[in-house]
């Protein structure tokens, strides 16, 4: 049994490209950044905590204690100048973020934690992708905000949506920016004996 500890439709769609059947148990955790915490440490901690939280939630709701699920947690953060950009809380917050990204390169970090409760083992990876933005005007930022797309997105943009018009180049994993690095996640599954191509053929 495989559980995805995320409510993100994007992660669900991406995981479905690797695994045809899984359950969804969104993990509700405190996503605050610790004092002096580095960005790579933060995203790995978030992915791990989401996996553990989803597992705990499953244990409380499960009626079959003999099942030991494999739980996936993931976290994506936009990072510039060693600063983590979360989700904007207002148009002014969005302007601050997109102005910082405008005409520059930044990093998108997506960590994946696979918790195999059968053996209480953890497998994790952090995928770093470099994204370069063209210059963005304040008018464009205001127009983009009105589409509602950036309001629940880290860094105040969605690369798979209208935010793509700001992206000049990508060096690394596109699927990681969207929310789940397919290549690296497949490798984590293979470490525990699950092969995505075989899984899809059996569907």
Secondary structure, DSSP 8 states (H G I E B T S, - for coil): -EEE----HHHHHHHTTT-S--EE----------TT--HHHHHHHHHHHHHHHHHHHHHHH-S-TT---EEEEEEEEEEETTEEE-B-SSHHHHHHHHHHHTTSEEEEEEEEEEEETTTTEEEEEEEEEEEEE----HHHHHHHHHTSGGGGSBTT--TTTGGGGGEEEEES-HHHHHT--HHHHHHHHHHTT--HHHHHHH-
